[in-house]
Amino acid sequence: MTTNGRRIAAVGAIAALSVGVLSACGGAGNSGGSSSSANKGTLYYLTATSAKPEHLDPQRVYIGRDITNLSRLAYRQLVTFPDTSDVTAGTKPVPDLATDTGTSSNGAKTWKFTLKDGVKWQDGKPITCDDLKYGASRVFAQSVIPGGPNYLVSYLDVPTNKDGTSIYAGPYDKTAANKAGQAAFDKAITCSGNTITYNFKKPWPDFPLAIAALHMMDPYRQDKDQGDKSNYQVFSDGPYELQGTWNENTGGTFVRNPNYDKSTDSTDIRKALPNKIVFQVGSTTETISDRLIADSGNDQNAVTDRSVPPTRYSQLKGSVNDRLATVESPYIDYLAVNVKHITNPMVRQALYEATNQQGWIDAGGGSRSYKPAHSLVAPSVVGYKANPAFDAPESGDVNKAKQLLQQAGVKTPYPINFMYEKTDTADKQAAVLKSQWEQAGFKVTLTGIDADNYYTTIEKPSNNGDLYWAGWGADWPSAITVTPPLFDGRVNLTKDSTNSDYGQYNDPAFNKLVDQAQNAASLDAQTTALQAADAQLGKDYAYIPLENQIFNLLRGSNVTGYTNTPASNGYPDLGGINVK
């Protein structure tokens, strides 16, 4: 999951796993006081135009904030994460639509779940096993409804074509060419009454975590499916339903779902306290912070996903500071090195040695905004291990970088083009990096690109960048959702796109370790392989870690029961929030 509003799905925030047991360790947000169990008025959720949701379709939504919000309000899952700040319980899936957390067999290649009786859609019709199966089928329709997580395509026991793509094209393709694919899908996922069975081609020991962390396995009613036109449609099976329609640029309002039966749910997941939740999309992060600092009118009943910018830190004192939650997020910012352009690993190492990590942090707001990172994997994710390659001082080592460039035998100053997502703060941070890189013997061009075009630009293989800023967090509490999706060139690199492998890295030794991890029958074996894979990336200097983001989130003075939980990816958890 990226950190700019695309593919942000982490629940890898805070977790430690072992075979058969899911546990966690890490930090959570500040409490907003006790929560009244009485149903109250209207809660407002403020976000900036630059962070507007791209998708509300369950099989497409891939932003951690939106995944959690929809989980608490409208979309129930077979299993989900509870609303708790307890870091052990917070990343252990609990039953939601299912009667339990699933049963595995065949070396974790087969999983079974049984639907609860009495669970309904917002129109009162029952949720069926076929709805679950149809929802899963939509994951394969990447050409019609792109943008969502596609792990199921890799794992489900459906054959692939010679180019590695699935022979199944999803439920919209009614051509004869898709008949074999449909038959294979129907064999891989089967229904018997209320029991659904998933058959995978390789072990998936943490499948319940994937279900809880994402919405790709959610039920979907076939008669409500309009393909791409369903992008902002919400058909609820949770305590709230969308009133009218969602406006991409202004937001929408969720009101109570009259056909929701709370007896089939748990208050450990959803207390559903406010009578109405109004999502307001618009404005800027600075304006939202100013409104919450002022704390007047409806803003007294508001929460936000926007972290207070450094320019407002001086105002975080007294009663304002009492309404602030400081949360270590699951997101790591890093620099992806284009190994097709910078082919000499000694030059890549020199670039790392010359990187002023502390200067980047200081220019971005200091320790209130970031913690130094020593791996692409967040410290809170299972199996975290500082990458041994990244042992330079956090302020960099210019002399060592100079020596490496000399040993590499390259002409200096060595030219590099650094591409980054342009903001006022990022401009300052990039300037700090440029200054020290040039001291070490590089000639640096800074290319700031606006947020709307940034990822589409750096994903083009023909772009002229040598180094790219990026951010990522685990899709669920495992490094299997970090290093492979970012650096496995086999699944990322095409003639038209790098996808998430911005530096076009495709190394056989790394790929072999990924295969070991993906075929491991236990989480311990998977972790060992993933640690070795990250070490290989460090050996090749395929990336340079920067920092672990810290959220500084304000709320209005009338908000009660406020928490930032492992389940909410560090954002406000709407499962228990209320207003006075």
VEXDREN-2710 file (C-alpha; in Angstrom, 1 decimal):
% VEXDREN-2710
k/r/px/py/pz
1/MET/0.0/0.0/0.0
2/THR/1.4/3.4/-0.9
3/THR/1.1/6.3/1.4
4/ASN/-0.2/9.0/-0.9
5/GLY/-3.7/7.6/-1.3
6/ARG/-3.2/4.7/-3.6
7/ARG/-3.0/1.1/-2.5
8/ILE/-2.9/2.0/1.2
9/ALA/-4.2/-1.0/2.9
10/ALA/-2.0/-1.7/5.8
11/VAL/-2.9/-3.6/8.9
12/GLY/0.7/-4.5/9.0
13/ALA/0.9/-1.7/11.5
14/ILE/1.4/-3.7/14.6
15/ALA/1.9/-7.4/14.6
16/ALA/3.8/-10.6/15.4
17/LEU/2.7/-13.9/14.1
18/SER/3.5/-17.6/14.8
19/VAL/1.9/-20.7/13.4
20/GLY/-1.7/-21.0/14.5
21/VAL/-1.5/-17.9/16.8
22/LEU/-1.8/-14.3/15.7
23/SER/-0.4/-11.7/18.2
24/ALA/1.0/-8.2/18.1
25/CYS/3.1/-5.5/19.7
26/GLY/3.4/-1.8/19.1
27/GLY/1.7/1.5/19.9
28/ALA/-1.8/2.9/19.6
29/GLY/-3.4/6.3/19.7
30/ASN/-4.5/8.4/22.6
31/SER/-7.9/7.8/24.1
32/GLY/-10.5/10.4/23.7
33/GLY/-12.3/9.7/26.9
34/SER/-15.0/7.1/27.8
35/SER/-17.5/6.3/25.2
36/SER/-21.2/6.6/26.0
37/SER/-23.3/3.6/24.8
38/ALA/-26.1/6.0/23.9
39/ASN/-26.7/6.7/20.3
40/LYS/-25.9/10.3/19.6
41/GLY/-25.9/12.8/16.8
42/THR/-23.7/13.5/13.8
43/LEU/-20.0/12.7/13.5
44/TYR/-18.0/14.5/10.8
45/TYR/-15.0/13.0/9.0
46/LEU/-12.8/15.6/7.3
47/THR/-10.3/14.8/4.6
48/ALA/-8.5/16.8/2.0
49/THR/-9.2/17.0/-1.8
50/SER/-5.7/15.4/-2.4
51/ALA/-6.7/12.4/-0.3
52/LYS/-10.2/11.8/-1.7
53/PRO/-11.2/8.1/-1.9
54/GLU/-10.5/6.5/-5.3
55/HIS/-12.8/3.5/-4.8
56/LEU/-15.7/2.4/-2.5
57/ASP/-16.2/-0.8/-4.4
58/PRO/-15.1/-3.6/-1.9
59/GLN/-13.0/-5.5/-4.4
60/ARG/-11.3/-2.2/-5.5
61/VAL/-10.8/-0.3/-2.3
62/TYR/-7.1/-0.3/-1.4
63/ILE/-6.6/2.6/1.0
64/GLY/-6.1/1.7/4.7
65/ARG/-8.3/4.5/5.9
66/ASP/-11.2/3.6/3.5
67/ILE/-10.9/-0.1/4.2
68/THR/-11.3/0.4/7.9
69/ASN/-14.1/3.0/7.6
70/LEU/-16.1/0.8/5.3
71/SER/-15.5/-2.2/7.6
72/ARG/-17.0/-0.4/10.6
73/LEU/-19.9/1.2/8.7
74/ALA/-21.1/-0.8/5.7
75/TYR/-19.0/-3.8/4.7
76/ARG/-18.8/-6.9/6.9
77/GLN/-16.2/-9.6/6.2
78/LEU/-16.0/-13.3/7.0
79/VAL/-13.5/-12.3/9.7
80/THR/-12.3/-8.9/10.8
81/PHE/-10.2/-7.1/13.3
82/PRO/-11.8/-5.9/16.6
83/ASP/-12.0/-2.3/17.7
84/THR/-9.4/-2.3/20.5
85/SER/-6.2/-0.5/21.3
86/ASP/-4.8/-3.7/22.8
87/VAL/-2.0/-4.6/20.3
88/THR/-2.2/-8.3/20.9
89/ALA/-6.0/-8.6/20.4
90/GLY/-6.1/-5.9/17.7
91/THR/-4.4/-7.9/15.0
92/LYS/-6.1/-11.2/15.8
93/PRO/-9.0/-11.8/13.4
94/VAL/-12.4/-12.5/15.0
95/PRO/-15.6/-13.9/13.4
96/ASP/-17.8/-11.4/11.6
97/LEU/-20.1/-12.9/8.9
98/ALA/-18.6/-16.3/9.6
99/THR/-19.3/-18.5/12.6
100/ASP/-15.5/-18.8/13.4
101/THR/-12.2/-17.8/12.0
102/GLY/-12.0/-20.6/9.5
103/THR/-10.6/-24.1/9.3
104/SER/-7.5/-25.0/7.2
105/SER/-6.4/-28.3/5.9
106/ASN/-4.1/-29.7/3.1
107/GLY/-1.1/-27.8/4.5
108/ALA/-3.0/-24.5/4.6
109/LYS/-4.0/-24.9/0.9
110/THR/-7.7/-25.4/1.8
111/TRP/-9.8/-23.1/3.9
112/LYS/-13.5/-23.4/5.0
113/PHE/-15.8/-20.8/6.5
114/THR/-19.5/-21.1/7.4
115/LEU/-21.8/-18.0/7.2
116/LYS/-23.9/-17.1/10.2
117/ASP/-27.6/-17.4/10.0
118/GLY/-29.6/-14.2/9.7
119/VAL/-27.0/-11.9/8.1
120/LYS/-28.7/-9.6/5.5
121/TRP/-28.1/-7.0/2.9
122/GLN/-29.6/-3.5/3.3
123/ASP/-32.7/-4.5/1.3
124/GLY/-33.4/-7.3/3.7
125/LYS/-32.3/-10.2/1.5
126/PRO/-30.0/-12.8/3.0
127/ILE/-26.3/-12.9/2.3
128/THR/-25.5/-16.2/0.7
129/CYS/-22.4/-18.4/0.0
130/ASP/-22.9/-17.5/-3.7
131/ASP/-22.5/-13.8/-2.8
132/LEU/-19.2/-14.6/-1.2
133/LYS/-18.1/-16.6/-4.3
134/TYR/-19.2/-13.9/-6.7
135/GLY/-17.3/-11.2/-4.8
136/ALA/-14.1/-13.3/-5.1
137/SER/-14.7/-13.7/-8.8
138/ARG/-14.6/-10.0/-9.3
139/VAL/-10.9/-9.9/-8.1
140/PHE/-10.0/-11.6/-11.4
141/ALA/-11.7/-8.8/-13.6
142/GLN/-8.7/-6.5/-13.4
143/SER/-9.4/-5.2/-16.9
144/VAL/-12.8/-4.0/-15.9
145/ILE/-12.4/-3.0/-12.2
146/PRO/-8.7/-2.4/-11.8
147/GLY/-6.9/-0.9/-8.8
148/GLY/-7.7/-3.4/-6.0
149/PRO/-5.6/-6.1/-4.3
150/ASN/-5.0/-9.1/-6.5
151/TYR/-3.5/-11.6/-4.1
152/LEU/-6.3/-14.1/-4.8
153/VAL/-5.2/-14.3/-8.4
154/SER/-1.8/-15.5/-7.3
155/TYR/-3.1/-18.0/-4.7
156/LEU/-6.3/-19.5/-6.0
157/ASP/-6.0/-22.9/-7.7
158/VAL/-6.8/-21.6/-11.2
159/PRO/-4.3/-22.3/-14.0
160/THR/-2.2/-19.6/-15.6
161/ASN/-1.3/-18.8/-19.2
162/LYS/2.3/-19.0/-20.4
163/ASP/2.8/-15.3/-19.6
164/GLY/1.7/-15.9/-16.0
165/THR/-1.7/-14.4/-16.2
166/SER/-4.8/-16.3/-15.0
167/ILE/-6.9/-18.2/-17.5
168/TYR/-9.9/-16.8/-15.7
169/ALA/-10.9/-13.2/-16.7
170/GLY/-13.6/-12.7/-14.1
171/PRO/-17.4/-12.8/-14.2
172/TYR/-17.9/-10.1/-16.9
173/ASP/-16.2/-12.0/-19.7
174/LYS/-18.9/-14.2/-21.3
175/THR/-16.8/-15.3/-24.3
176/ALA/-16.0/-18.9/-25.1
177/ALA/-12.4/-18.2/-24.3
178/ASN/-13.3/-17.7/-20.6
179/LYS/-15.3/-20.9/-20.2
180/ALA/-12.3/-22.9/-19.1
181/GLY/-11.4/-20.2/-16.7
182/GLN/-14.9/-20.1/-15.2
183/ALA/-14.9/-23.8/-14.8
184/ALA/-11.5/-23.7/-13.0
185/PHE/-12.7/-20.9/-10.7
186/ASP/-15.9/-22.9/-9.9
187/LYS/-13.8/-25.8/-8.9
188/ALA/-11.4/-23.7/-6.8
189/ILE/-14.2/-22.0/-4.8
190/THR/-17.2/-24.2/-3.9
191/CYS/-20.4/-23.7/-1.9
192/SER/-22.3/-26.2/0.2
193/GLY/-25.2/-24.6/1.9
194/ASN/-23.7/-21.8/4.0
195/THR/-20.2/-23.2/3.9
196/ILE/-17.6/-21.9/1.4
197/THR/-14.4/-23.7/0.6
198/TYR/-11.3/-22.0/-1.0
199/ASN/-8.7/-24.2/-2.7
200/PHE/-5.3/-22.6/-3.2
201/LYS/-2.3/-23.7/-5.4
202/LYS/0.1/-23.0/-2.6
203/PRO/-0.1/-22.7/1.2
204/TRP/-1.8/-19.5/2.5
205/PRO/-1.3/-19.9/6.3
206/ASP/-2.3/-16.3/7.0
207/PHE/-5.4/-16.2/4.8
208/PRO/-7.7/-15.0/7.7
209/LEU/-5.4/-12.0/8.1
210/ALA/-5.8/-11.2/4.4
211/ILE/-9.6/-11.4/4.7
212/ALA/-9.6/-9.2/7.8
213/ALA/-7.2/-6.6/6.3
214/LEU/-8.8/-6.2/2.9
215/HIS/-12.2/-6.3/1.3
216/MET/-11.3/-8.5/-1.7
217/MET/-13.1/-11.5/-0.2
218/ASP/-16.3/-9.6/0.7
219/PRO/-19.7/-10.8/-0.5
220/TYR/-21.1/-9.0/-3.5
221/ARG/-24.7/-9.3/-4.9
222/GLN/-24.5/-10.1/-8.6
223/ASP/-27.7/-8.2/-9.4
224/LYS/-26.2/-5.1/-8.0
225/ASP/-23.0/-5.3/-10.0
226/GLN/-22.5/-2.7/-12.7
227/GLY/-18.8/-3.2/-13.2
228/ASP/-16.8/0.0/-13.3
229/LYS/-20.0/2.0/-12.7
230/SER/-20.2/0.5/-9.2
231/ASN/-17.0/2.3/-8.1
232/TYR/-18.7/4.7/-5.8
233/GLN/-21.8/2.6/-5.0
234/VAL/-22.2/1.2/-1.5
235/PHE/-24.6/-1.7/-1.0
236/SER/-24.4/-2.3/2.7
237/ASP/-24.6/-5.3/5.0
238/GLY/-23.4/-3.3/8.0
239/PRO/-25.0/-0.9/10.5
240/TYR/-25.0/2.1/8.2
241/GLU/-25.9/2.6/4.5
242/LEU/-25.0/5.4/2.1
243/GLN/-27.7/8.1/1.9
244/GLY/-28.2/8.9/-1.7
245/THR/-25.0/8.9/-3.7
246/TRP/-21.3/9.5/-3.0
247/ASN/-19.8/12.6/-4.6
248/GLU/-16.2/12.0/-5.5
249/ASN/-15.3/15.6/-4.8
250/THR/-17.4/16.5/-1.8
251/GLY/-18.1/13.1/0.0
252/GLY/-21.3/11.6/1.3
253/THR/-23.4/10.7/4.3
254/PHE/-24.0/7.4/6.0
255/VAL/-27.2/6.8/8.0
256/ARG/-28.6/3.8/9.8
257/ASN/-29.3/0.6/7.9
258/PRO/-32.8/-0.5/8.9
259/ASN/-32.2/-4.1/8.0
260/TYR/-29.0/-4.5/10.0
261/ASP/-29.4/-7.1/12.8
262/LYS/-27.0/-6.2/15.6
263/SER/-27.6/-9.7/17.1
264/THR/-25.5/-11.1/14.3
265/ASP/-22.7/-8.7/15.1
266/SER/-20.4/-7.8/18.0
267/THR/-19.9/-4.5/19.8
268/ASP/-16.2/-5.6/20.0
269/ILE/-16.2/-4.8/16.3
270/ARG/-18.9/-2.1/15.7
271/LYS/-20.7/-0.2/18.4
272/ALA/-22.4/2.0/15.7
273/LEU/-23.0/4.9/18.0
274/PRO/-23.5/8.1/16.0
275/ASN/-26.8/8.3/14.2
276/LYS/-25.1/9.8/11.1
277/ILE/-21.6/10.0/9.8
278/VAL/-20.9/12.8/7.3
279/PHE/-17.7/12.5/5.2
280/GLN/-16.5/15.9/4.0
281/VAL/-14.0/15.8/1.1
282/GLY/-12.4/19.1/0.2
283/SER/-10.0/21.8/1.3
284/THR/-6.4/21.3/2.3
285/THR/-4.6/19.6/5.2
286/GLU/-3.6/23.0/6.5
287/THR/-7.2/24.3/6.5
288/ILE/-8.5/21.1/8.2
289/SER/-5.9/21.5/10.9
290/ASP/-6.9/25.2/11.4
291/ARG/-10.5/24.2/11.7
292/LEU/-9.9/21.5/14.3
293/ILE/-7.5/23.8/16.2
294/ALA/-10.3/26.5/16.3
295/ASP/-12.8/23.8/17.4
296/SER/-16.0/25.6/16.6
297/GLY/-19.5/24.6/15.3
298/ASN/-19.7/21.2/13.6
299/ASP/-15.9/20.8/13.8
300/GLN/-16.3/20.1/17.5
301/ASN/-17.9/16.8/16.3
302/ALA/-15.2/16.0/13.8
303/VAL/-12.3/13.7/13.3
304/THR/-9.7/13.6/10.4
305/ASP/-7.2/11.3/8.7
306/ARG/-5.0/14.3/7.9
307/SER/-1.9/14.6/10.0
308/VAL/-1.1/18.1/11.4
309/PRO/1.5/19.7/9.1
310/PRO/4.8/20.9/10.7
311/THR/3.7/24.6/10.1
312/ARG/1.0/24.1/12.8
313/TYR/3.1/22.3/15.4
314/SER/3.6/25.5/17.4
315/GLN/-0.2/25.6/18.0
316/LEU/-0.4/22.1/19.5
317/LYS/-0.4/23.1/23.2
318/GLY/-2.9/23.4/26.1
319/SER/-6.4/22.2/25.3
320/VAL/-5.5/21.7/21.6
321/ASN/-2.8/19.2/22.6
322/ASP/-5.4/17.4/24.7
323/ARG/-7.3/16.6/21.5
324/LEU/-4.2/15.3/19.7
325/ALA/-3.4/11.6/19.0
326/THR/0.3/10.8/18.1
327/VAL/0.5/7.5/16.4
328/GLU/3.4/5.6/14.8
329/SER/2.0/4.7/11.5
330/PRO/2.6/1.4/9.5
331/TYR/4.1/3.4/6.6
332/ILE/7.7/3.5/5.5
333/ASP/9.0/6.1/3.1
334/TYR/12.0/5.0/1.0
335/LEU/14.0/5.7/-2.2
336/ALA/13.7/3.2/-5.0
337/VAL/16.9/3.1/-7.1
338/ASN/16.5/2.5/-10.9
339/VAL/18.9/-0.4/-11.3
340/LYS/18.5/-0.2/-15.1
341/HIS/20.0/3.3/-15.0
342/ILE/22.4/3.0/-12.2
343/THR/23.8/-0.4/-13.0
344/ASN/26.9/-0.4/-10.9
345/PRO/26.1/-1.5/-7.3
346/MET/29.0/0.4/-5.9
347/VAL/27.5/3.6/-7.2
348/ARG/24.2/2.7/-5.7
349/GLN/26.0/2.0/-2.4
350/ALA/27.7/5.4/-2.6
351/LEU/24.3/7.0/-3.1
352/TYR/23.1/5.4/0.1
353/GLU/26.2/6.3/2.1
354/ALA/25.7/10.0/1.0
355/THR/22.0/10.1/1.9
356/ASN/21.3/12.5/4.8
357/GLN/18.5/10.6/6.4
358/GLN/18.4/12.8/9.5
359/GLY/18.4/15.9/7.4
360/TRP/15.4/14.6/5.4
361/ILE/13.6/14.0/8.7
362/ASP/14.5/17.4/10.2
363/ALA/13.3/19.2/7.0
364/GLY/10.0/17.3/7.2
365/GLY/9.2/18.2/10.8
366/GLY/11.7/16.3/12.9
367/SER/11.0/13.6/15.4
368/ARG/7.4/14.6/15.7
369/SER/6.9/13.6/12.1
370/TYR/9.2/10.7/11.6
371/LYS/11.4/7.9/13.0
372/PRO/14.5/6.8/11.1
373/ALA/13.9/3.6/9.1
374/HIS/16.5/0.8/8.7
375/SER/14.5/-1.5/6.4
376/LEU/11.6/-1.3/4.1
377/VAL/9.6/-3.4/6.6
378/ALA/8.2/-1.4/9.5
379/PRO/9.5/-2.4/13.0
380/SER/5.9/-3.4/14.0
381/VAL/5.6/-6.0/11.3
382/VAL/6.2/-9.7/12.0
383/GLY/9.8/-10.8/11.5
384/TYR/11.2/-7.2/11.4
385/LYS/15.0/-7.2/11.2
386/ALA/17.1/-4.1/10.5
387/ASN/18.7/-4.6/7.1
388/PRO/22.4/-5.2/7.7
389/ALA/23.3/-3.2/4.6
390/PHE/21.9/0.1/6.0
391/ASP/24.4/0.7/8.8
392/ALA/25.7/4.2/7.8
393/PRO/25.3/7.1/10.2
394/GLU/21.8/8.6/9.9
395/SER/23.4/11.8/8.7
396/GLY/25.3/9.9/6.0
397/ASP/29.0/9.4/5.3
398/VAL/30.2/11.6/2.6
399/ASN/33.8/10.4/2.7
400/LYS/32.9/6.8/2.3
401/ALA/30.6/7.7/-0.6
402/LYS/33.5/9.5/-2.3
403/GLN/35.7/6.5/-1.9
404/LEU/33.1/4.2/-3.4
405/LEU/32.6/6.4/-6.4
406/GLN/36.4/6.4/-6.9
407/GLN/36.5/2.6/-6.6
408/ALA/33.6/2.3/-9.0
409/GLY/35.7/4.0/-11.7
410/VAL/32.9/6.3/-12.8
411/LYS/33.2/9.8/-14.0
412/THR/32.2/12.4/-11.4
413/PRO/30.2/14.3/-10.8
414/TYR/27.9/11.4/-11.5
415/PRO/24.5/12.6/-12.8
416/ILE/21.2/11.5/-11.1
417/ASN/17.6/12.6/-11.5
418/PHE/15.6/12.4/-8.3
419/MET/11.8/12.3/-8.8
420/TYR/9.5/12.9/-5.9
421/GLU/5.9/13.9/-5.1
422/LYS/6.0/17.7/-5.0
423/THR/4.9/19.6/-1.9
424/ASP/6.4/22.5/-0.1
425/THR/7.8/20.2/2.6
426/ALA/9.1/17.6/0.0
427/ASP/10.9/20.4/-1.8
428/LYS/12.8/21.3/1.3
429/GLN/13.6/17.6/2.0
430/ALA/14.8/17.0/-1.5
431/ALA/17.0/20.0/-1.3
432/VAL/18.7/18.6/1.8
433/LEU/19.4/15.3/0.0
434/LYS/20.7/17.1/-3.1
435/SER/23.2/19.1/-1.1
436/GLN/24.9/16.1/0.5
437/TRP/24.7/13.9/-2.6
438/GLU/26.6/16.7/-4.5
439/GLN/29.2/17.0/-1.7
440/ALA/29.9/13.3/-2.3
441/GLY/30.3/13.6/-6.1
442/PHE/26.9/13.4/-7.6
443/LYS/25.3/16.0/-9.9
444/VAL/21.6/16.0/-8.9
445/THR/18.5/17.1/-10.8
446/LEU/15.4/17.5/-8.7
447/THR/12.1/16.7/-10.4
448/GLY/9.1/17.4/-8.3
449/ILE/5.8/16.0/-9.7
450/ASP/2.3/16.8/-8.6
451/ALA/0.4/14.2/-6.6
452/ASP/-2.2/13.6/-9.4
453/ASN/0.5/12.5/-11.9
454/TYR/3.3/11.2/-9.7
455/TYR/2.7/7.5/-9.7
456/THR/1.5/7.3/-13.3
457/THR/4.8/9.1/-14.2
458/ILE/7.2/6.9/-12.3
459/GLU/5.5/3.7/-13.3
460/LYS/6.3/4.4/-17.0
461/PRO/9.5/2.3/-17.8
462/SER/10.6/5.1/-20.2
463/ASN/10.7/7.8/-17.5
464/ASN/14.1/9.5/-17.1
465/GLY/14.4/9.1/-13.3
466/ASP/17.2/7.4/-11.5
467/LEU/15.8/7.6/-8.0
468/TYR/12.2/7.8/-6.8
469/TRP/10.6/8.7/-3.5
470/ALA/7.9/6.2/-2.5
471/GLY/6.0/5.0/0.5
472/TRP/4.5/1.6/1.5
473/GLY/3.0/-0.4/4.4
474/ALA/2.1/-4.0/4.8
475/ASP/-1.4/-5.1/3.5
476/TRP/-1.7/-7.4/6.5
477/PRO/0.8/-8.1/9.3
478/SER/3.4/-9.9/7.3
479/ALA/6.4/-8.9/5.2
480/ILE/5.0/-11.1/2.4
481/THR/2.9/-8.0/1.6
482/VAL/6.0/-5.7/1.5
483/THR/9.1/-6.9/-0.3
484/PRO/7.5/-9.2/-2.9
485/PRO/4.9/-6.7/-4.2
486/LEU/7.6/-4.0/-4.5
487/PHE/10.5/-5.9/-6.0
488/ASP/9.4/-9.1/-7.7
489/GLY/9.9/-8.1/-11.3
490/ARG/8.1/-11.1/-12.5
491/VAL/4.7/-9.9/-11.4
492/ASN/5.4/-6.1/-11.7
493/LEU/7.4/-5.4/-14.9
494/THR/5.7/-5.2/-18.3
495/LYS/6.6/-3.3/-21.4
496/ASP/4.1/-0.6/-20.4
497/SER/4.5/-0.4/-16.7
498/THR/6.8/-1.0/-13.7
499/ASN/3.8/-1.2/-11.5
500/SER/5.2/-1.0/-7.9
501/ASP/8.7/-2.0/-8.9
502/TYR/9.7/1.5/-9.7
503/GLY/13.4/0.8/-9.9
504/GLN/12.8/-2.1/-12.4
505/TYR/14.6/-4.6/-10.1
506/ASN/14.4/-8.2/-11.2
507/ASP/17.0/-10.4/-9.5
508/PRO/16.9/-14.3/-9.7
509/ALA/18.3/-14.7/-6.2
510/PHE/15.7/-12.4/-4.7
511/ASN/12.9/-14.0/-6.7
512/LYS/14.0/-17.5/-5.5
513/LEU/13.6/-16.3/-1.9
514/VAL/10.2/-14.9/-2.6
515/ASP/9.2/-18.3/-4.0
516/GLN/10.4/-19.9/-0.8
517/ALA/8.3/-17.5/1.3
518/GLN/5.2/-17.9/-0.8
519/ASN/5.4/-21.7/-0.7
520/ALA/6.2/-21.9/3.0
521/ALA/3.6/-24.0/5.0
522/SER/4.3/-22.1/8.2
523/LEU/4.6/-18.4/9.1
524/ASP/8.0/-19.0/10.7
525/ALA/9.5/-20.4/7.5
526/GLN/7.9/-17.6/5.6
527/THR/9.5/-15.0/7.8
528/THR/13.0/-16.5/7.5
529/ALA/12.8/-16.4/3.7
530/LEU/11.5/-12.8/3.7
531/GLN/14.3/-11.7/6.0
532/ALA/16.8/-13.2/3.6
533/ALA/15.0/-11.5/0.7
534/ASP/15.3/-8.1/2.3
535/ALA/18.9/-8.7/3.0
536/GLN/19.4/-9.4/-0.7
537/LEU/17.7/-6.1/-1.6
538/GLY/20.2/-4.4/0.7
539/LYS/23.1/-6.2/-0.8
540/ASP/22.1/-4.9/-4.2
541/TYR/21.2/-1.4/-2.8
542/ALA/17.9/-1.6/-4.6
543/TYR/16.3/0.8/-2.2
544/ILE/17.3/3.3/0.5
545/PRO/15.1/3.5/3.6
546/LEU/14.1/7.0/4.8
547/GLU/11.6/7.0/7.7
548/ASN/8.6/5.6/9.5
549/GLN/5.8/8.2/9.4
550/ILE/4.2/9.5/12.6
551/PHE/0.6/10.7/12.5
552/ASN/-0.5/13.7/14.5
553/LEU/-4.3/13.6/14.4
554/LEU/-6.6/16.2/15.9
555/ARG/-10.3/15.7/16.8
556/GLY/-13.1/18.0/18.0
557/SER/-13.9/18.6/21.7
558/ASN/-17.2/16.8/21.5
559/VAL/-15.8/13.5/20.2
560/THR/-15.8/10.6/22.7
561/GLY/-14.4/7.1/22.6
562/TYR/-11.7/8.2/20.3
563/THR/-9.0/5.6/19.5
564/ASN/-6.4/4.8/16.8
565/THR/-6.2/1.1/16.6
566/PRO/-4.1/-1.6/14.9
567/ALA/-7.3/-2.4/12.8
568/SER/-7.6/1.3/11.7
569/ASN/-4.1/1.5/10.4
570/GLY/-3.4/4.4/12.8
571/TYR/-6.4/6.4/11.6
572/PRO/-9.5/7.1/13.8
573/ASP/-11.4/3.9/14.4
574/LEU/-15.1/4.5/13.8
575/GLY/-16.0/1.3/15.5
576/GLY/-16.4/3.0/18.9
577/ILE/-16.3/6.7/18.3
578/ASN/-19.2/8.8/19.4
579/VAL/-20.1/12.5/19.9
580/LYS/-21.5/14.2/23.0
END
